[in-house]
Amino acid sequence: MPFLKCLKTLAIIPALFLVATAPPADPQKRETLESLLALDVATAKIGYRIVTANAALCDQRIPASGMLLHGIEQYGGEYREAAARVFGLGEAPGVAAVLPGSPAAEAGVRAGDAVLAINGEAPATIASRQGKGDFDRMALVLDQFEGALAAGPVTLDVVRDGERRTLNFAGLPACASRFQVQPSTELNAAADGRYVQISSAFIGYFANDDEFAAIMAHEIAHNILRHRDRLDAQNIPRGFFSKFGKNAARIRETEIEADRFSLKLLANAGFRMEAAPDFWRRFGPEHGYGIFSDATHLRWKKRVAMLEAEITALRQSGAGSGA
């Protein structure tokens, strides 16, 4: 699911024709938009691989299509016109990208398709947001699309090159997580039970896809294990007071649990489990402060030792044979 401010959109037929005759987008804005889309696709590929490979471990599942949707209203004001020109966006939600080998790709869905109907029903409109935030409209569209997939094969009516097409496909079972890239200079990743969010700067720090997957798997583990619900049930606060006493101890328990579980997710998806301690061994000395060194997390040396011990135990038990 792509993001500039949060996500993006596509066009109904008249808007597509207007975009085609409009002057080209500013080159710098085009480059920014295309770079962000590349980050969205990279994140989606790794997330998709992890959640589909580990569906059997999740009690909350959603069908995965391999299709990234976006909406015009989600671009910041100065980029909105450029997004319309670069991606052909208008009123209708649209396809930002399609992951190779996914159900959507095999059904013939293509980037740039404008989505006119999902199982015969028009997707949520910009007006239906009722003045809420820029992401609310696309959240409704994603709910509608996932609900249709969950009910069985979905029928998608799209417009491509001025021609209406009808495409049918079923999703793959997957752990329930959506993925967001947030443009930011901070090195950060988070999970809220439904979404996994990762900053653009953090993505740029990873040495390889296995390190990228290690951080994604940790956040996906939080969602699978419902850590947010557990902490909420214990009335654990977020923010400043989370860093002290029993609050920090209980958060630290979830962090350790997510680290351990993430190794299984990596192995099942064919990523190197060793990438997790490798990452923290490199990241710790350079950035071992703030959220990654307060009482809610293990210090990086202890974290590396814990991960390596867990990898050894998994390999001895045969549970990590997929790595």
PAVOBA-45864 format. One line per field, with one value per residue (C-alpha): residue number from 0; residue in three letters; x, z, y negated. Coordinates in steps of 0.2 Angstrom, whole numbers. Each point is the difference from the previous one (the first is absolute). Layout:
// residues N
num	c(NUM / ...);
residuo	c(Ala / ...);
x	c(X / ...);
z	c(Z / ...);
y	c(Y / ...);
//
This chain:
// residues 323
num	c(0 / 1 / 2 / 3 / 4 / 5 / 6 / 7 / 8 / 9 / 10 / 11 / 12 / 13 / 14 / 15 / 16 / 17 / 18 / 19 / 20 / 21 / 22 / 23 / 24 / 25 / 26 / 27 / 28 / 29 / 30 / 31 / 32 / 33 / 34 / 35 / 36 / 37 / 38 / 39 / 40 / 41 / 42 / 43 / 44 / 45 / 46 / 47 / 48 / 49 / 50 / 51 / 52 / 53 / 54 / 55 / 56 / 57 / 58 / 59 / 60 / 61 / 62 / 63 / 64 / 65 / 66 / 67 / 68 / 69 / 70 / 71 / 72 / 73 / 74 / 75 / 76 / 77 / 78 / 79 / 80 / 81 / 82 / 83 / 84 / 85 / 86 / 87 / 88 / 89 / 90 / 91 / 92 / 93 / 94 / 95 / 96 / 97 / 98 / 99 / 100 / 101 / 102 / 103 / 104 / 105 / 106 / 107 / 108 / 109 / 110 / 111 / 112 / 113 / 114 / 115 / 116 / 117 / 118 / 119 / 120 / 121 / 122 / 123 / 124 / 125 / 126 / 127 / 128 / 129 / 130 / 131 / 132 / 133 / 134 / 135 / 136 / 137 / 138 / 139 / 140 / 141 / 142 / 143 / 144 / 145 / 146 / 147 / 148 / 149 / 150 / 151 / 152 / 153 / 154 / 155 / 156 / 157 / 158 / 159 / 160 / 161 / 162 / 163 / 164 / 165 / 166 / 167 / 168 / 169 / 170 / 171 / 172 / 173 / 174 / 175 / 176 / 177 / 178 / 179 / 180 / 181 / 182 / 183 / 184 / 185 / 186 / 187 / 188 / 189 / 190 / 191 / 192 / 193 / 194 / 195 / 196 / 197 / 198 / 199 / 200 / 201 / 202 / 203 / 204 / 205 / 206 / 207 / 208 / 209 / 210 / 211 / 212 / 213 / 214 / 215 / 216 / 217 / 218 / 219 / 220 / 221 / 222 / 223 / 224 / 225 / 226 / 227 / 228 / 229 / 230 / 231 / 232 / 233 / 234 / 235 / 236 / 237 / 238 / 239 / 240 / 241 / 242 / 243 / 244 / 245 / 246 / 247 / 248 / 249 / 250 / 251 / 252 / 253 / 254 / 255 / 256 / 257 / 258 / 259 / 260 / 261 / 262 / 263 / 264 / 265 / 266 / 267 / 268 / 269 / 270 / 271 / 272 / 273 / 274 / 275 / 276 / 277 / 278 / 279 / 280 / 281 / 282 / 283 / 284 / 285 / 286 / 287 / 288 / 289 / 290 / 291 / 292 / 293 / 294 / 295 / 296 / 297 / 298 / 299 / 300 / 301 / 302 / 303 / 304 / 305 / 306 / 307 / 308 / 309 / 310 / 311 / 312 / 313 / 314 / 315 / 316 / 317 / 318 / 319 / 320 / 321 / 322);
residuo	c(Met / Pro / Phe / Leu / Lys / Cys / Leu / Lys / Thr / Leu / Ala / Ile / Ile / Pro / Ala / Leu / Phe / Leu / Val / Ala / Thr / Ala / Pro / Pro / Ala / Asp / Pro / Gln / Lys / Arg / Glu / Thr / Leu / Glu / Ser / Leu / Leu / Ala / Leu / Asp / Val / Ala / Thr / Ala / Lys / Ile / Gly / Tyr / Arg / Ile / Val / Thr / Ala / Asn / Ala / Ala / Leu / Cys / Asp / Gln / Arg / Ile / Pro / Ala / Ser / Gly / Met / Leu / Leu / His / Gly / Ile / Glu / Gln / Tyr / Gly / Gly / Glu / Tyr / Arg / Glu / Ala / Ala / Ala / Arg / Val / Phe / Gly / Leu / Gly / Glu / Ala / Pro / Gly / Val / Ala / Ala / Val / Leu / Pro / Gly / Ser / Pro / Ala / Ala / Glu / Ala / Gly / Val / Arg / Ala / Gly / Asp / Ala / Val / Leu / Ala / Ile / Asn / Gly / Glu / Ala / Pro / Ala / Thr / Ile / Ala / Ser / Arg / Gln / Gly / Lys / Gly / Asp / Phe / Asp / Arg / Met / Ala / Leu / Val / Leu / Asp / Gln / Phe / Glu / Gly / Ala / Leu / Ala / Ala / Gly / Pro / Val / Thr / Leu / Asp / Val / Val / Arg / Asp / Gly / Glu / Arg / Arg / Thr / Leu / Asn / Phe / Ala / Gly / Leu / Pro / Ala / Cys / Ala / Ser / Arg / Phe / Gln / Val / Gln / Pro / Ser / Thr / Glu / Leu / Asn / Ala / Ala / Ala / Asp / Gly / Arg / Tyr / Val / Gln / Ile / Ser / Ser / Ala / Phe / Ile / Gly / Tyr / Phe / Ala / Asn / Asp / Asp / Glu / Phe / Ala / Ala / Ile / Met / Ala / His / Glu / Ile / Ala / His / Asn / Ile / Leu / Arg / His / Arg / Asp / Arg / Leu / Asp / Ala / Gln / Asn / Ile / Pro / Arg / Gly / Phe / Phe / Ser / Lys / Phe / Gly / Lys / Asn / Ala / Ala / Arg / Ile / Arg / Glu / Thr / Glu / Ile / Glu / Ala / Asp / Arg / Phe / Ser / Leu / Lys / Leu / Leu / Ala / Asn / Ala / Gly / Phe / Arg / Met / Glu / Ala / Ala / Pro / Asp / Phe / Trp / Arg / Arg / Phe / Gly / Pro / Glu / His / Gly / Tyr / Gly / Ile / Phe / Ser / Asp / Ala / Thr / His / Leu / Arg / Trp / Lys / Lys / Arg / Val / Ala / Met / Leu / Glu / Ala / Glu / Ile / Thr / Ala / Leu / Arg / Gln / Ser / Gly / Ala / Gly / Ser / Gly / Ala);
x	c(0 / 9 / 3 / 5 / -10 / -8 / -6 / -5 / -15 / -5 / -12 / -18 / 0 / -2 / 14 / 12 / -3 / 4 / 16 / 5 / 0 / 7 / 18 / 13 / 3 / 15 / 15 / 5 / -17 / -1 / 16 / -6 / -17 / 9 / 13 / -14 / -9 / 15 / 2 / -19 / 3 / 16 / -9 / -16 / 11 / 8 / -15 / -10 / 13 / 0 / -19 / -4 / 13 / -6 / -19 / -1 / 8 / -14 / -17 / -4 / 1 / -4 / 1 / 15 / -2 / 18 / -9 / 5 / -14 / 1 / -10 / 3 / -7 / 14 / 14 / 5 / -6 / 16 / 1 / -18 / 1 / 16 / -7 / -15 / 12 / 13 / -12 / -15 / -10 / -18 / -16 / 1 / 11 / 14 / 14 / 17 / 9 / -2 / 12 / 7 / -7 / -15 / -18 / -3 / 14 / -5 / -18 / 7 / -1 / 12 / 7 / -10 / -16 / -14 / -12 / -18 / -9 / 4 / -13 / -11 / 0 / 9 / 14 / -1 / 0 / 10 / -16 / -4 / 15 / -11 / 14 / 11 / 19 / 8 / 2 / -18 / -7 / 13 / -2 / -19 / 5 / 13 / -13 / -12 / 12 / 6 / -17 / -4 / 15 / -4 / -17 / 8 / 7 / -2 / -6 / 9 / -6 / 14 / 4 / 16 / 5 / -18 / -7 / -10 / 5 / -6 / 12 / -2 / 11 / 1 / 12 / 13 / -2 / 11 / 3 / -10 / 12 / 0 / 16 / 4 / 16 / 1 / 11 / 12 / 18 / -3 / 6 / -16 / -12 / -17 / -15 / -17 / -9 / -6 / 14 / 19 / 8 / 18 / 9 / 8 / 16 / 0 / -2 / 15 / 11 / -3 / 15 / -10 / -18 / 3 / 3 / -15 / -10 / 7 / -8 / -16 / -2 / 3 / -15 / -11 / 4 / -8 / -16 / -1 / 3 / -13 / 13 / -10 / -16 / 10 / 8 / -17 / -8 / 13 / -2 / 18 / 2 / 9 / 13 / 11 / -8 / 2 / 19 / -1 / -4 / -12 / -5 / 17 / 2 / -17 / 5 / 17 / -8 / -10 / 16 / 10 / -15 / -1 / 19 / -1 / -16 / 7 / 14 / -13 / -9 / 17 / 4 / -17 / 1 / 18 / 9 / 16 / -4 / 18 / -4 / -9 / 15 / 11 / -11 / 0 / 19 / 2 / -14 / 4 / 17 / -6 / -18 / -1 / -10 / -18 / -14 / 13 / 9 / -12 / -8 / -13 / 13 / 15 / 17 / 7 / 13 / -13 / -11 / 13 / 4 / -18 / -4 / 16 / -5 / -18 / 7 / 11 / -15 / -11 / 13 / 3 / -19 / -2 / -12 / 12 / 4 / -9 / 13);
z	c(0 / -6 / 9 / -2 / 13 / 3 / -16 / -18 / -14 / -19 / -12 / -8 / -19 / -3 / 13 / -9 / -16 / 8 / 8 / -17 / -8 / 16 / 0 / 7 / 19 / 7 / -1 / 18 / 6 / -12 / 7 / 18 / -4 / -10 / 14 / 13 / -10 / -2 / 19 / 1 / -12 / 9 / 17 / -8 / -8 / 17 / 10 / -12 / 0 / 19 / 3 / -14 / 6 / 18 / -2 / 9 / 16 / 0 / 7 / -8 / -19 / -15 / -18 / -9 / -18 / -3 / -6 / 7 / -1 / 2 / -1 / -6 / 16 / 10 / -8 / 8 / -8 / -9 / -7 / -4 / -18 / -4 / 7 / -12 / -15 / 5 / 5 / -10 / 16 / 1 / 10 / 0 / 10 / -10 / -1 / 5 / -3 / -1 / 7 / -12 / 2 / 11 / -3 / -7 / -12 / -6 / -3 / -11 / 12 / -5 / 8 / -6 / -1 / 7 / 11 / -4 / 9 / 13 / -2 / -9 / 13 / -3 / 13 / 13 / -7 / 6 / 6 / 12 / 11 / 8 / 3 / 9 / -3 / -17 / 3 / 6 / -18 / -5 / 16 / -4 / -18 / 8 / 12 / -15 / -11 / 14 / 5 / -18 / -1 / 17 / -7 / -15 / -17 / -4 / -16 / -4 / -13 / -6 / -13 / -10 / -15 / -1 / 0 / 13 / 5 / 13 / 9 / 13 / 13 / 17 / 14 / 9 / 19 / 9 / 18 / 2 / -2 / -12 / -4 / 0 / -5 / 9 / -7 / 14 / 5 / 16 / 1 / 6 / -2 / 9 / 1 / 6 / -1 / -18 / -9 / -1 / -2 / -5 / -4 / -17 / 9 / 9 / -17 / -6 / 14 / -3 / -7 / -9 / -2 / 14 / 12 / -6 / 2 / 18 / 5 / -9 / 8 / 17 / -3 / -8 / 15 / 11 / -10 / -1 / 19 / 3 / 11 / -1 / 6 / 15 / 5 / -1 / 10 / 14 / -2 / -5 / -5 / -16 / 0 / 14 / 14 / -10 / 4 / 18 / 13 / -4 / -16 / -7 / 6 / -9 / -16 / 1 / 1 / -16 / -9 / 5 / -5 / -17 / -3 / 4 / -11 / -14 / -3 / -4 / -12 / -9 / -1 / -7 / -13 / -5 / 7 / 10 / 19 / 3 / -8 / 16 / 11 / -14 / -1 / 18 / 1 / -13 / 5 / 19 / 1 / -12 / 6 / 17 / 8 / 2 / -3 / -4 / 17 / 13 / 12 / -12 / -10 / 3 / -3 / -16 / 6 / 10 / -14 / -12 / 13 / 2 / -18 / -3 / 14 / -7 / -18 / 7 / 10 / -16 / -11 / 13 / 1 / -19 / 1 / -10 / -14 / -12 / 2);
y	c(0 / -15 / -17 / -18 / -8 / 18 / 8 / -5 / 2 / 2 / -7 / 1 / -1 / -18 / -4 / 12 / -10 / -16 / 6 / 6 / -17 / -9 / -7 / 12 / 0 / -10 / 12 / -2 / 4 / 15 / 7 / -2 / 9 / 14 / 2 / 2 / 12 / 11 / 0 / 5 / 14 / 6 / 0 / 9 / 14 / 4 / -1 / 10 / 14 / 1 / -1 / 13 / 12 / -1 / 1 / 16 / -9 / -13 / 0 / -16 / 1 / -10 / 5 / -7 / -6 / -7 / -16 / -17 / -13 / -19 / -16 / -18 / -9 / 9 / -11 / -16 / -16 / -4 / 18 / 3 / -7 / 9 / 16 / -2 / -2 / 13 / 14 / -5 / -3 / -6 / 3 / 19 / 10 / 8 / 13 / -7 / 16 / 19 / 12 / 13 / 18 / -6 / 4 / -17 / 1 / 17 / -7 / -14 / -15 / -13 / -16 / -15 / 9 / -11 / 10 / -3 / 14 / 13 / 15 / -12 / -13 / -17 / -3 / -13 / -18 / -15 / -8 / 15 / -5 / -13 / -12 / 13 / 2 / 3 / 19 / 4 / 1 / 13 / 9 / 3 / 6 / 12 / 7 / 2 / 9 / 11 / 4 / 5 / 11 / 8 / 5 / 9 / -4 / -19 / -8 / -16 / -12 / -11 / -13 / 2 / -11 / -6 / 18 / 8 / 17 / 13 / 11 / 14 / 8 / 7 / -6 / 11 / 3 / -12 / -7 / -16 / -14 / -15 / -9 / -19 / -10 / -16 / -14 / -4 / -3 / 10 / 18 / 8 / 14 / 4 / 11 / -4 / 16 / -3 / -10 / 2 / -17 / -3 / -16 / -3 / -4 / 17 / 9 / -10 / 7 / 18 / 9 / 13 / 7 / 13 / -15 / -9 / 16 / 2 / -16 / 3 / 17 / -8 / -12 / 13 / 11 / -14 / 1 / 19 / 1 / -14 / -9 / -17 / 8 / 8 / -16 / -9 / 13 / -3 / -19 / -3 / -18 / -6 / -14 / -6 / 10 / 17 / -1 / 3 / 14 / 13 / -9 / 2 / 18 / 5 / -8 / 8 / 17 / -3 / -6 / 16 / 11 / -9 / 2 / 19 / 2 / -10 / 13 / 13 / -12 / -3 / 18 / 5 / -14 / 5 / -14 / 2 / 0 / -6 / -17 / -5 / 1 / -6 / -16 / -4 / 3 / -13 / -12 / 1 / -9 / -13 / -4 / 9 / -14 / -6 / 13 / 14 / -2 / -6 / 12 / 6 / 9 / 11 / -9 / 5 / 12 / 10 / -1 / 8 / 13 / 5 / 1 / 11 / 11 / 2 / 4 / 13 / 8 / -1 / 8 / 14 / 3 / 0 / -15 / -11 / 11 / -12 / -13);
//
